[in-house]
Amino acid sequence: MKRFTQRLLISLCFCATAATAAEDESVDFSNKTIEFIVPYMPGGGTDTWARSVLPYLGRYLPGQPKILISNVPGGNAAKAANRYAVQAKPDGLSVLVTAASNHLSYLLGDSRVRYDFSQWRALLAYRAGVVVYTSPKLGVSNIQELLDKPDKRLILASMGPTSDDIFVLLAFDLLDIDVSAIFGSRGRGSARKLYENGDANIDFQTTAAYMAYVKPQESTGRAIPLFSLGAFDEEMNYVRDPMFPELPNLAEVYTYVHGQAPSGEAWQAWFSLYKAGRGSLKLLVVPKETSSAVIAAYENAVRLLKKDPEFNDSVVNLVGQHGIVGVKEAEFLLKMRTALPEETRRWISAWIYDHYQVRL
């Protein structure tokens, strides 16, 4: 019995030593390039966010690697994600930037999806907001004035009803706002260009793109903000977007239109989808097999990034003080990608087909 106990203690010590060695495994990205793959065209919210934030993140990764941002658009953001699912190596040198279109296509069972969020790990999450705005040519200064003039002909440039544009398309339906959608934009950046050229007179952008490209136009009277899609606080209460506290959220506008708090099947479908996606969420993901040492290196980099004075002075004003979270919360948000009730998925799929004759 004594010998058995001695062997057991030796074995436990060996295991503890091995575990400590694994945890202390060093990661060094010196003289290497880390590619961040963005599944959209340049100029949109995801691309703007990536180019604003990720170079700062690279400062705090071991060895300060070169940061390369590659745009791989197509297939409602599925092209890049499908390729990444097959080709990515678990070495931390290739990272996919997923956004709402990836999440929605996955949640709704889009036939173009060949990727599985359960096969990825999250390194960082960014909870972006969405702002709907319009042209001053319509002669309105806020959402109430727009709603009180229903004869306005509204035109929206869109990527399509199966993209993250569905959040706003369904919101317009909930508010009884008649909008003609021009489909085919390759991203929110190209949609914004059509708005700026006068081919559309209503548009929406996520936080980073709105702050970078649209907010400056407010002071010159070239953009009129109408409402935000809202946000969720730490207790998952639906609230006004903290980046745009002066704008009503969708629930407030709904109450103004209908004279009562939001209710009904359409509202529940929109709310369930928006909640499942935590709004317009962006995630940095790597293959599930990526080592704990690499994950820890990114986790530490995110922690240091959020303390960077230069980052806080210049970039946080664009992306929001509380929008970026590290590995632990990002992992939780990634797991939420599958949390969409089946009846909601069926309702939204039917709504898309009824309104736009598009099957998922």
Protein Blocks (a to p, Z undefined) as FASTA:
>chain_A
ZZmmmmmmmmmmmmmmmmmmmmmpccdfehiacddddfbdehiaklmmmmmmmmmmmmmg
ghiaaddddddeeehhmmmmmmmmmmpccehpaccdddfklmmmmmnopakbcbdfklpc
cfbdcdddddddddfklopabfklmmmmmmbccddddfbjkbmklmmmmmmmmnopacdd
dehiabfklmmmmmmnopacbdcddfklmmmmmmmmmmnopaccfbdebjadfkopacdd
fklmmbccfklmmmmmnopacedjklmmmmmmmmmnnpaaddddddfklcfklmmmmmmm
mmmmmmmmklmmmmmmmnopklpccfklmmmmmmmmmmccfklmmmmmmmmmmmnopaZZ
